[in-house]
């Protein structure tokens, strides 16, 4: 389903801000990832791109995109009813943004898009939920959705298996930081979703989200999606992108446990 942004009386800006704070508890360098993604996109496709915001969530990438490039346009795709409700409210009647409710594991999801090709496909902290084969298939689809010279950029959790001691030390350091910040009141994933479910405006889309994707308020309850082999290394993503037909693929940014990989059509 494709539609334009809509508004209600809810405080969508506060919900967007609370999502950002919750995500930054996990990824304190999150804004730097967005900066690198947008600079790379600008270098390759200019400052007025038509962008596909893949697994858009509350629309953070589209928000940063339009702040930096006011003449850009975005098609924002997600399956989560609650996050899409916040995103639609956040952007109101902004004609530069179109929303699509779509399941990236459905082979026919590209048929829902309002455009046949895009200058850039951007995504962050989303595709790690996909298992190896569906993700490889998605990369092949994205290759077909980009115009010649278009760019795909994925910011996500990726590690280097050649450095196990460094990985372990960084993980321990990160968990200690999160413990300190949680003690000071930081909101984690489960707590954020409890707040969503308690909000009268979001309770119904949250209920539908829990039925589709699992209930994150109770992390011990398994997700509805199967738990299989999921790629976790930068090398895997780069190989899969080249196998999908991209002319070039490389890492453009990394932190201790996250990376941005880019691929050129």
Secondary structure, DSSP 8 states (H G I E B T S, - for coil): -EEE----SS-HHHHHHHHHHHHHHH-TTHHHHHHHHHHHHHHHH-SS-EEEEET-TTTHHHHHHHHH-TT-EEEEEE--HHHHHHHHHHHTT-TTEEEEE--TTSTTGGGG-SSS-EEEEEEES-GGGS-HHHHHHHHHHHHHHEEEEEEEEEEEE-B-TT-HHHHHHHHHHHHHHHHHHHHTT---HHHHHHHHHHSTTTHHHHHHHHHHH--TTSTTS--SS-------BHHHHHHHHHHTT-SEEEEEEE-SSEEEEEEE-
